[in-house]
């Protein structure tokens, strides 16, 4: 009998390791070429790996939660028959591993892929994950986190908060009713050690690298965005935007693209090897997205060439993909400038850390009604705080201030700029 070892392949973008999240097969299962066998988490996304061999699963070689390097044997398959595009049979696991080139083309394209149900039998290493808070339930991020911590499914909770939202009390009551949840949570009162892997580990490394490499300067300004909010309300009634979700983030993203054309210094990267500033003639706009697996920064490539409608579609699709943990590596790389909306958490301002290699990042604070002086009169106006950090190696203070001022002016008096440019 032939025994084949399927090793962790290089999934692209220079990734060297991944964490096993879920086994999709168990020992004794029969698999075909291209049958998904395991779900892994890389530093950028969740990826299902298809088997390059057909046969019977002999052993699962890596437990759930373990981080391994490219080339490590994942699974053993007896009578393994490789597809034409699959790698040649490799040496046993104890010998020096050889990386496979790519997941693309690991089997015939015409073969139908059939995902086997997740296994919970004793002969599998997978452990069923705790309930995940239902995305359709109305709840603040902090309430969703509490629900995840206590293993409460928000869809099963009766909401008592304003406008049908689920409150923290609703979650704790549901946990107590389920038995031992909340009381057990409080009774532990000790320490919990959490392995830092995948996306959170990559984020930690990137932030440390950025904070101690790039000389950060942060500036902020309060802006009357009443006209932008009025424009937003108008756009929501327009036929061309009926089938897409338009948010303040979309309009801020458009304003950033416009301002970067006028202030290209902020759309640059630093080439340490050649002591050069690299100016970009295109805008690949990254935006921070909070997901159950941590912070990720999807990138809208060529955002400056998009219409406002297309930009909104791209932002919505990438956000949904990121929260599902399915963002592809190509959609998480190549950013030239980043925006982050901290206002959704009820925060006014902060000092954002640059994404490595980028010259600037803009944080949008919460948009609230505040007393504002308009032509010597105090009126209630929609106001937000914009906070921007920039790399002082590439951007002088005057240039950074001009860019932030430009964005503020666009949001203060958007006119047709945010729709037509």
C-alpha positions in Angstrom: 0.0 0.0 0.0 1.2 3.5 -0.8 1.2 6.0 2.1 1.3 9.6 1.1 1.9 12.6 3.4 0.2 15.8 2.5 2.4 18.7 3.7 1.5 22.3 4.5 1.9 24.1 1.2 3.0 27.7 0.6 -0.3 29.5 0.1 1.4 32.6 -1.3 2.3 36.1 -0.2 5.5 34.9 1.6 3.7 33.2 4.4 5.9 30.7 6.2 3.5 29.2 8.9 -0.1 28.5 9.6 -2.3 27.2 12.5 -4.7 24.2 12.1 -8.2 25.4 13.0 -10.5 22.5 12.1 -10.1 19.1 10.6 -12.8 18.4 8.0 -12.1 14.7 7.9 -11.4 11.9 10.3 -9.3 8.8 10.3 -10.9 6.2 8.1 -12.7 8.6 5.8 -12.3 8.1 2.1 -11.3 11.3 0.2 -11.0 12.2 -3.4 -8.6 14.6 -5.0 -9.6 18.2 -4.2 -11.7 17.1 -1.2 -11.2 19.8 1.5 -9.5 18.1 4.4 -8.4 20.9 6.8 -9.0 24.5 7.6 -6.0 26.6 8.5 -5.4 30.1 9.6 -2.5 32.1 8.2 -1.4 35.5 9.2 -3.9 36.9 6.8 -7.0 34.7 6.4 -8.7 31.3 6.8 -8.0 28.8 4.0 -9.4 25.4 3.3 -6.8 23.0 1.9 -7.9 20.4 -0.6 -6.3 17.0 -0.7 -3.9 16.4 -3.6 -4.4 12.6 -3.1 -7.2 10.1 -3.2 -7.5 7.3 -0.7 -8.3 6.6 3.0 -7.2 8.9 5.8 -4.7 7.0 7.8 -3.7 9.7 10.4 -4.2 13.3 11.3 -0.6 14.4 12.1 -1.2 17.9 13.6 -3.7 18.7 16.5 -6.1 21.6 16.3 -4.6 24.9 17.5 -1.0 23.9 16.7 1.1 26.3 14.5 3.4 24.7 12.0 5.8 25.7 9.3 5.4 25.2 5.6 6.5 21.7 4.6 5.3 20.0 7.8 3.2 16.9 7.2 -0.5 17.4 8.0 -2.2 14.2 7.1 -1.4 10.7 5.9 -3.5 9.0 3.2 -3.2 5.3 2.3 -3.3 4.2 -1.4 -2.9 7.9 -2.1 -3.2 8.6 -5.8 -2.1 12.1 -6.8 -3.8 14.1 -9.6 -1.7 15.1 -12.6 -1.2 18.6 -11.1 -0.4 17.4 -7.6 3.2 17.1 -6.3 5.1 13.9 -6.6 5.1 11.6 -3.5 7.4 13.0 -0.9 9.8 11.5 1.6 8.6 10.4 5.0 7.8 13.1 7.5 11.0 12.7 9.5 13.1 13.7 6.5 13.7 17.3 5.3 10.3 18.5 4.0 9.8 20.1 0.6 7.3 22.9 0.1 4.6 22.5 -2.4 4.3 25.4 -4.8 0.7 26.5 -4.5 -2.9 25.5 -3.8 -4.0 26.5 -7.3 -4.2 23.6 -9.6 -3.8 21.0 -6.9 -6.3 18.8 -8.8 -8.4 18.7 -12.0 -10.6 21.8 -12.4 -13.5 19.7 -13.8 -13.8 17.6 -10.7 -16.7 18.6 -8.4 -15.5 19.5 -4.9 -17.6 18.0 -2.1 -17.0 19.2 1.4 -17.4 16.4 3.9 -19.2 17.1 7.2 -17.1 18.1 10.2 -16.2 15.1 12.3 -16.6 14.7 16.0 -15.7 11.0 16.3 -13.1 9.9 18.8 -10.6 9.3 16.0 -10.4 13.0 15.0 -8.3 15.7 16.6 -10.8 18.4 15.9 -12.7 20.0 18.8 -16.1 21.6 18.2 -15.8 25.4 18.5 -18.0 27.4 21.0 -21.2 29.0 19.7 -20.6 32.1 17.7 -22.6 35.2 18.2 -25.2 35.6 15.4 -24.3 38.5 13.1 -28.0 39.4 12.5 -28.7 40.1 16.2 -28.5 43.8 17.1 -25.7 44.2 19.7 -22.8 46.4 20.5 -19.3 45.0 19.8 -18.6 44.7 23.6 -21.8 42.7 24.0 -20.8 40.4 21.1 -17.5 39.8 22.7 -19.1 39.0 26.0 -21.4 36.5 24.2 -18.4 34.8 22.6 -16.6 34.6 25.9 -19.6 33.0 27.6 -20.5 30.8 24.7 -23.9 32.4 24.2 -25.6 32.4 20.8 -27.0 35.9 20.4 -29.7 34.6 18.1 -31.2 32.7 21.1 -31.2 35.7 23.4 -34.4 37.8 24.0 -33.4 41.4 23.6 -34.5 44.0 26.1 -32.3 46.9 25.1 -33.3 50.1 23.1 -34.6 49.4 19.6 -34.5 45.7 20.1 -30.8 45.5 20.9 -29.2 42.8 23.1 -27.7 44.2 26.3 -25.0 42.8 28.5 -27.6 41.9 31.1 -29.5 39.9 28.5 -26.3 37.9 27.7 -25.4 37.3 31.3 -29.0 36.2 32.1 -28.9 33.8 29.1 -25.5 32.4 30.3 -26.8 31.8 33.8 -29.9 30.1 32.4 -27.7 27.8 30.3 -26.1 26.7 33.5 -22.8 27.7 35.0 -21.9 30.1 32.3 -21.8 33.5 34.0 -21.3 32.2 37.6 -18.5 30.0 36.4 -17.0 32.9 34.5 -16.9 35.0 37.6 -15.8 32.1 39.9 -12.6 31.4 37.9 -11.1 34.8 38.9 -7.7 33.6 37.8 -5.4 33.8 34.8 -6.1 32.7 31.3 -3.3 32.2 28.9 -4.2 32.7 25.2 -1.9 31.5 22.5 -1.1 34.3 20.0 -1.3 32.9 16.6 -2.5 33.7 13.1 -3.9 37.1 12.4 -3.3 38.5 16.0 0.3 37.3 16.0 1.0 38.9 12.6 -0.7 42.2 13.7 1.4 42.3 16.9 4.6 41.9 14.9 3.6 44.5 12.4 2.6 47.1 15.0 5.9 46.7 16.9 7.9 46.9 13.7 6.0 50.1 12.7 6.0 51.8 16.1 9.8 51.3 16.5 10.8 51.9 12.9 8.8 54.9 11.6 8.9 58.2 13.4 5.2 58.8 14.0 3.6 62.3 14.1 -0.1 62.5 15.0 -2.3 65.5 14.3 -6.1 65.8 14.8 -8.9 68.3 14.0 -12.6 68.7 14.8 -14.8 69.0 11.7 -18.3 70.1 11.2 -19.6 67.3 8.9 -23.2 68.3 8.8 -23.3 68.7 5.0 -21.6 65.4 4.6 -24.3 63.7 6.7 -27.0 65.5 4.7 -25.3 64.3 1.5 -25.2 60.8 2.9 -28.9 60.9 3.7 -29.6 62.1 0.1 -27.5 59.4 -1.5 -29.4 56.7 0.4 -32.6 57.9 -1.5 -30.9 58.0 -4.9 -31.6 55.1 -7.4 -28.0 54.5 -8.2 -27.2 53.7 -4.5 -30.3 51.7 -3.6 -28.6 48.3 -3.7 -25.5 49.2 -1.8 -24.8 50.2 1.8 -23.5 53.8 2.0 -21.8 54.8 5.3 -19.7 57.7 6.6 -16.7 55.4 6.0 -17.4 55.3 2.3 -17.5 59.1 2.0 -14.3 59.4 4.1 -12.6 56.9 1.9 -13.6 58.9 -1.2 -12.4 62.1 0.5 -9.0 60.4 1.2 -8.6 59.3 -2.4 -9.3 62.9 -3.6 -6.9 64.4 -1.0 -4.1 61.9 -1.9 -4.2 63.1 -5.5 -3.5 66.6 -4.3 -1.0 65.5 -1.6 1.0 62.6 -3.1 3.5 62.8 -0.2 1.1 60.8 1.9 0.8 58.1 -0.7 4.4 56.9 -0.4 6.6 54.2 1.0 10.1 54.1 2.4 12.8 52.1 0.7 15.4 51.6 3.4 17.9 49.7 1.2 18.2 52.4 -1.4 17.4 55.4 0.9 14.5 56.4 -1.4 10.9 57.7 -1.0 8.7 55.8 -3.4 5.7 57.8 -4.5 2.7 55.9 -5.8 0.6 57.0 -8.7 -2.3 54.7 -7.6 -4.2 54.4 -4.3 -4.6 51.0 -2.7 -6.7 51.9 0.3 -6.5 49.7 3.3 -9.2 49.9 6.0 -9.1 48.4 9.4 -11.8 45.8 10.1 -12.6 44.3 13.5 -13.3 40.5 13.1 -13.8 37.6 15.6 -10.2 36.6 14.8 -8.7 40.0 15.4 -7.9 43.1 13.4 -7.4 42.7 9.7 -6.8 45.4 7.1 -8.3 44.5 3.7 -7.1 46.6 0.7 -9.3 48.1 -2.0 -6.9 48.2 -4.9 -7.0 51.2 -7.3 -9.6 52.8 -5.0 -8.9 56.3 -6.5 -10.0 55.0 -10.0 -13.4 53.8 -8.6 -16.7 55.6 -8.6 -18.3 56.2 -5.2 -20.7 53.3 -5.9 -17.9 50.9 -6.8 -15.9 51.9 -3.8 -18.9 51.3 -1.5 -19.4 47.9 -3.1 -15.8 47.0 -2.6 -15.7 48.1 1.0 -18.9 46.2 1.8 -17.7 43.0 0.2 -14.3 43.0 1.7 -15.7 43.7 5.2 -18.1 40.8 4.9 -15.3 38.5 3.7 -13.0 39.6 6.5 -15.6 39.0 9.2 -16.2 35.5 7.7 -12.4 34.9 7.9 -12.2 34.2 4.2 -10.2 37.2 2.9 -7.6 36.1 0.3 -4.0 37.0 0.8 -3.9 39.2 -2.3 -6.7 41.4 -0.7 -4.6 42.0 2.4 -1.5 43.2 0.8 -0.2 46.2 -1.3 -1.9 49.0 0.7 -0.6 52.5 0.2 -2.7 54.3 2.8 -5.1 53.2 5.6 -8.2 54.4 7.3 -9.8 53.2 10.5 -13.2 54.0 11.9 -12.9 54.1 15.7 -16.2 56.0 15.9 -18.2 52.8 15.7 -16.9 52.0 19.2 -18.0 55.3 20.5 -14.5 56.8 20.5 -13.7 60.4 19.6 -10.0 60.2 18.7 -6.8 58.2 19.1 -3.2 58.0 17.9 -3.3 55.3 15.1 -0.2 53.3 14.3 1.0 53.2 10.7 0.7 50.1 8.7 4.3 49.0 8.0 5.7 50.8 4.9 2.9 53.3 4.6 3.3 57.1 5.0 -0.1 57.8 6.6 -3.2 56.5 8.4 -6.4 58.3 9.2 -8.7 57.6 12.2 -12.4 58.7 12.0 -14.0 59.4 15.4 -17.6 59.1 16.3 -20.0 61.5 14.6 -22.2 63.2 17.2 -24.3 66.3 17.6 -22.4 69.0 19.3 -22.8 72.8 19.9 -21.0 74.6 17.1 -20.5 78.2 16.2 -22.0 79.1 12.8 -21.8 82.7 11.8 -21.7 83.9 15.4 -24.6 81.6 16.4 -24.3 78.4 18.4 -26.1 75.6 16.6 -26.3 71.8 17.0 -24.1 70.3 14.3 -22.8 66.9 13.3 -19.2 66.9 14.3 -16.3 64.4 14.2 -12.7 64.3 15.1 -10.1 63.3 12.4 -6.8 62.0 13.8 -3.9 61.3 11.4 -0.5 59.8 11.9 2.3 60.1 9.4 5.9 59.0 8.9 8.1 62.0 9.4 10.8 60.5 7.2 8.5 60.9 4.2 6.2 63.7 5.2 7.0 67.1 6.6 4.8 68.7 9.2 3.4 71.2 6.7 2.6 68.5 4.2 0.9 66.4 6.8 -1.1 69.3 8.0 -2.1 70.3 4.5 -3.4 66.8 3.8 -5.5 66.6 7.0 -6.8 70.1 6.3 -7.8 69.1 2.7 -9.8 66.1 4.0 -11.5 68.2 6.6 -12.5 70.8 4.0 -13.9 68.2 1.7 -16.1 66.7 4.5 -17.0 70.2 5.7 -18.3 71.2 2.2 -18.6 68.0 0.0 -20.7 69.5 -2.8 -20.6 67.0 -5.6 -17.0 66.1 -5.0 -17.7 62.9 -3.1 -20.1 61.6 -5.7 -18.6 62.7 -9.0 -14.8 62.2 -8.5 
